[in-house]
């Protein structure tokens, strides 16, 4: 028994089928057209980065590898400026001062920011919105203006704080003395950046599922236990990010000591590494050595930030 098969012929009303090759060609044109359009959109940003970042960095690096003198003019000196930088006692003293400053100021500031974020997350009244605005306000003040304002507040002549101990028979406080100068600078930095870090941590808390809090409360956890054992571990990555940014900013400590130098004469040209590099360029006109100092400081900042990340990851891995 045989089976007959028949193929139906296309009707006259059916649209003609497009050739496969023409479809593939049009698809390839669309695929190749999109990268070109994307490159054209990125091109302005790329040109700006090259003109204002890559080229200046390349020129500064070339300056760091050369030196200038009246007798020999500009000559290639290799890594001599870097050897001089890492053996410069003024730079090493300023670096040690910044490290000691950060060891105290960073935990204090992040602790206050974390406490404020936890309080804001627990309070749901209109007070929370007003407090967020007030806490973030110092960050909106330019650093120069904030440093000048605190300089006047610290003044022994017309500042409101210096004479407070005299009300109880004590001596006026000299906020610009050698023993209190770092504390005064730390207060300025803490005042300016605590609100910024608090908003970052508060935003991270908003992404934590509320079911975690409810489960902890059902298990009998107190509000303090919920904050310390549920909320804080849930935003560890945000805390780490804020700590890394703070470490980088501390290593680049410049604006506050630069402004406060007019109130505190003991702030020398090498009080901080950034201030030392600035003075080498614009006070002593040694641009070659200043460029080497800048790159050396950038390398140290990278090493410190990378080491902080490595240590944090290892601690997280051990706990896991």
DAKA-V721610 format. One record per backbone hydrogen bond with DSSP energy under -1.0 kcal/mol. CO is the residue of the C=O (numbers start at 1). NH is the residue of the N-H. E is the energy in kcal/mol with one decimal. If there is no record, write none. Layout:
co:CO nh:NH e:E
co:CO nh:NH e:E
//
This chain:
co:19 nh:23 e:-1.6
co:20 nh:24 e:-2.2
co:21 nh:25 e:-2.3
co:22 nh:26 e:-2.2
co:23 nh:27 e:-2.4
co:24 nh:28 e:-2.3
co:25 nh:29 e:-1.9
co:26 nh:30 e:-2.1
co:27 nh:31 e:-2.3
co:28 nh:32 e:-2.4
co:29 nh:33 e:-1.8
co:30 nh:34 e:-1.6
co:32 nh:36 e:-1.0
co:33 nh:37 e:-2.2
co:34 nh:38 e:-2.6
co:35 nh:39 e:-2.5
co:36 nh:40 e:-2.0
co:37 nh:41 e:-1.8
co:38 nh:42 e:-2.0
co:39 nh:43 e:-1.7
co:42 nh:46 e:-2.5
co:43 nh:47 e:-2.6
co:44 nh:48 e:-2.2
co:45 nh:49 e:-2.5
co:46 nh:50 e:-2.5
co:47 nh:51 e:-2.7
co:48 nh:52 e:-2.7
co:49 nh:53 e:-1.7
co:49 nh:54 e:-2.1
co:50 nh:55 e:-2.7
co:53 nh:57 e:-2.1
co:54 nh:58 e:-2.6
co:55 nh:59 e:-2.5
co:56 nh:60 e:-2.7
co:57 nh:61 e:-2.4
co:58 nh:62 e:-2.0
co:59 nh:63 e:-2.2
co:60 nh:64 e:-2.1
co:63 nh:66 e:-1.6
co:65 nh:77 e:-2.3
co:65 nh:78 e:-1.5
co:67 nh:75 e:-2.8
co:69 nh:73 e:-2.1
co:73 nh:69 e:-1.3
co:75 nh:67 e:-2.6
co:77 nh:80 e:-1.5
co:79 nh:83 e:-2.5
co:80 nh:84 e:-2.5
co:81 nh:85 e:-2.0
co:82 nh:86 e:-2.4
co:85 nh:88 e:-1.3
co:88 nh:92 e:-2.3
co:89 nh:93 e:-2.5
co:90 nh:94 e:-2.2
co:91 nh:95 e:-2.4
co:92 nh:96 e:-2.4
co:93 nh:97 e:-2.1
co:94 nh:98 e:-2.1
co:95 nh:99 e:-2.2
co:96 nh:100 e:-2.3
co:97 nh:101 e:-2.2
co:98 nh:102 e:-2.6
co:99 nh:103 e:-2.2
co:101 nh:105 e:-2.8
co:102 nh:106 e:-1.9
co:104 nh:108 e:-1.4
co:105 nh:109 e:-2.7
co:106 nh:110 e:-2.6
co:107 nh:111 e:-2.3
co:108 nh:112 e:-2.2
co:109 nh:113 e:-2.5
co:110 nh:114 e:-2.6
co:111 nh:115 e:-2.3
co:112 nh:116 e:-2.5
co:113 nh:117 e:-2.3
co:114 nh:118 e:-2.4
co:115 nh:119 e:-2.1
co:116 nh:120 e:-2.5
co:117 nh:121 e:-2.1
co:118 nh:122 e:-1.4
co:119 nh:123 e:-1.8
co:125 nh:128 e:-1.2
co:126 nh:130 e:-1.7
co:127 nh:131 e:-2.6
co:128 nh:132 e:-2.1
co:129 nh:133 e:-2.0
co:130 nh:134 e:-2.4
co:131 nh:135 e:-2.7
co:132 nh:136 e:-2.0
co:133 nh:137 e:-1.0
co:137 nh:140 e:-1.0
co:142 nh:146 e:-2.6
co:143 nh:147 e:-2.4
co:144 nh:148 e:-2.3
co:145 nh:149 e:-2.4
co:146 nh:150 e:-2.4
co:147 nh:151 e:-2.0
co:148 nh:152 e:-1.8
co:149 nh:153 e:-2.0
co:150 nh:154 e:-2.2
co:153 nh:161 e:-1.0
co:155 nh:159 e:-1.2
co:161 nh:164 e:-1.3
co:162 nh:173 e:-2.2
co:164 nh:167 e:-1.6
co:165 nh:168 e:-1.3
co:165 nh:170 e:-3.1
co:166 nh:169 e:-1.2
co:174 nh:177 e:-1.6
co:177 nh:181 e:-1.5
co:180 nh:184 e:-2.5
co:181 nh:185 e:-2.5
co:182 nh:186 e:-2.6
co:183 nh:187 e:-2.0
co:184 nh:188 e:-1.5
co:185 nh:189 e:-2.2
co:186 nh:190 e:-2.6
co:187 nh:191 e:-2.4
co:188 nh:192 e:-1.9
co:189 nh:193 e:-2.2
co:190 nh:194 e:-1.8
co:193 nh:197 e:-2.0
co:194 nh:198 e:-2.4
co:195 nh:199 e:-2.1
co:196 nh:200 e:-1.6
co:197 nh:201 e:-2.3
co:198 nh:202 e:-2.6
co:199 nh:203 e:-2.3
co:200 nh:204 e:-1.8
co:201 nh:205 e:-2.0
co:202 nh:206 e:-1.4
co:204 nh:207 e:-1.0
co:205 nh:208 e:-1.3
co:209 nh:212 e:-1.2
co:210 nh:214 e:-2.2
co:211 nh:215 e:-2.5
co:212 nh:216 e:-1.9
co:213 nh:217 e:-2.4
co:214 nh:218 e:-2.3
co:215 nh:219 e:-1.7
co:216 nh:221 e:-2.5
co:217 nh:220 e:-1.4
co:222 nh:226 e:-2.6
co:223 nh:227 e:-2.1
co:224 nh:228 e:-2.5
co:225 nh:229 e:-2.7
co:226 nh:230 e:-1.4
co:226 nh:231 e:-2.4
co:227 nh:232 e:-2.1
co:230 nh:234 e:-1.3
co:231 nh:235 e:-1.0
co:233 nh:236 e:-1.1
co:235 nh:239 e:-2.2
co:236 nh:240 e:-2.6
co:237 nh:241 e:-2.4
co:238 nh:242 e:-2.5
co:239 nh:243 e:-2.3
co:240 nh:244 e:-2.4
co:241 nh:245 e:-2.3
co:242 nh:246 e:-2.0
co:243 nh:247 e:-2.5
co:244 nh:248 e:-2.4
co:245 nh:249 e:-2.3
co:246 nh:250 e:-2.4
co:247 nh:251 e:-2.2
co:250 nh:253 e:-1.6
co:254 nh:258 e:-2.2
co:255 nh:259 e:-2.3
co:256 nh:260 e:-2.7
co:259 nh:262 e:-1.2
co:260 nh:263 e:-1.3
co:260 nh:264 e:-2.2
co:264 nh:267 e:-1.8
co:266 nh:268 e:-1.3
co:268 nh:271 e:-1.4
co:272 nh:276 e:-2.3
co:273 nh:277 e:-2.3
co:274 nh:278 e:-2.2
co:275 nh:279 e:-2.3
co:276 nh:280 e:-2.1
co:277 nh:281 e:-1.4
co:278 nh:282 e:-2.8
co:279 nh:283 e:-1.9
co:279 nh:284 e:-1.8
co:280 nh:286 e:-3.2
co:285 nh:287 e:-1.1
co:286 nh:290 e:-2.1
co:287 nh:291 e:-2.2
co:288 nh:292 e:-1.8
co:289 nh:293 e:-2.4
co:290 nh:294 e:-2.2
co:291 nh:295 e:-2.3
co:292 nh:296 e:-2.5
co:293 nh:297 e:-2.5
co:294 nh:298 e:-2.4
co:295 nh:299 e:-2.3
co:296 nh:300 e:-2.1
co:297 nh:301 e:-2.6
co:298 nh:302 e:-2.2
co:299 nh:303 e:-2.3
co:300 nh:304 e:-2.7
co:301 nh:305 e:-2.6
co:302 nh:306 e:-2.6
co:303 nh:307 e:-2.6
co:304 nh:308 e:-2.2
co:305 nh:309 e:-2.1
co:306 nh:310 e:-2.5
co:307 nh:311 e:-2.6
co:308 nh:312 e:-2.2
co:309 nh:313 e:-2.5
co:310 nh:314 e:-2.3
co:311 nh:315 e:-2.2
co:312 nh:316 e:-2.1
co:313 nh:317 e:-2.4
co:314 nh:318 e:-2.2
co:315 nh:319 e:-1.9
co:316 nh:320 e:-1.8
//
